[in-house]
Amino acid sequence: STPRLLGEDHFLEELCAKLGENGLSPADLVLELTESAIVEPANALSMLARLRLHGFGLSIDDYGTGFSSLQRLASIPFTELKLDRSFVHAAHRSRSQRTVLESTLELAHRLELTAVAEGVETPDDWRLLRELGCDLAQGYLMASPMPGPMLSEWWREHAMRIARLSDSTFHS
């Protein structure tokens, strides 16, 4: 489990070694932790700080569904805030929920975190998020889960789609 791994002394060394074996650096990896994985921050905080000092990115996943207080969010060296899909879906139904989403995105930016929305399924979801200042999105609108070997082909096709969209956006 994640909390146990974060407490193990050899975790960081093994992770760095595996990255090196594959020609990657810590800056190439963002580790996702759910809010529940950091319920006992005393055990995990030291490892999270060491991970950041080595250059790893840290993302708090499913933000808004767990136990995080604003104080804890500010005290742990995260680089990303991944908003749970419920924020996106609720923002379409209620003005007050849209305000919660907007405020959470602003909080992420004030804490110098990259704001990532999960569960983006429709163009309307993405338009709303972009309008409110969300940095990145993940969800079925972008891609369905896929096996690793399919990633290269998907990436090439995705890059071509983005280039076409950019061309049509800037030349209209």
Secondary structure as GFF3:
##gff-version 3
##sequence-region A 1 172
A	DSSP	alpha_helix	2	7	.	.	.	ID=ss1
A	DSSP	alpha_helix	10	21	.	.	.	ID=ss2
A	DSSP	three_ten_helix	26	28	.	.	.	ID=ss3
A	DSSP	beta_strand	30	34	.	.	.	ID=ss4
A	DSSP	three_ten_helix	35	38	.	.	.	ID=ss5
A	DSSP	alpha_helix	41	53	.	.	.	ID=ss6
A	DSSP	beta_strand	57	63	.	.	.	ID=ss7
A	DSSP	alpha_helix	70	75	.	.	.	ID=ss8
A	DSSP	beta_strand	80	83	.	.	.	ID=ss9
A	DSSP	alpha_helix	85	93	.	.	.	ID=ss10
A	DSSP	alpha_helix	95	110	.	.	.	ID=ss11
A	DSSP	beta_strand	114	117	.	.	.	ID=ss12
A	DSSP	alpha_helix	123	131	.	.	.	ID=ss13
A	DSSP	beta_strand	136	137	.	.	.	ID=ss14
A	DSSP	three_ten_helix	148	150	.	.	.	ID=ss15
A	DSSP	alpha_helix	151	170	.	.	.	ID=ss16
###
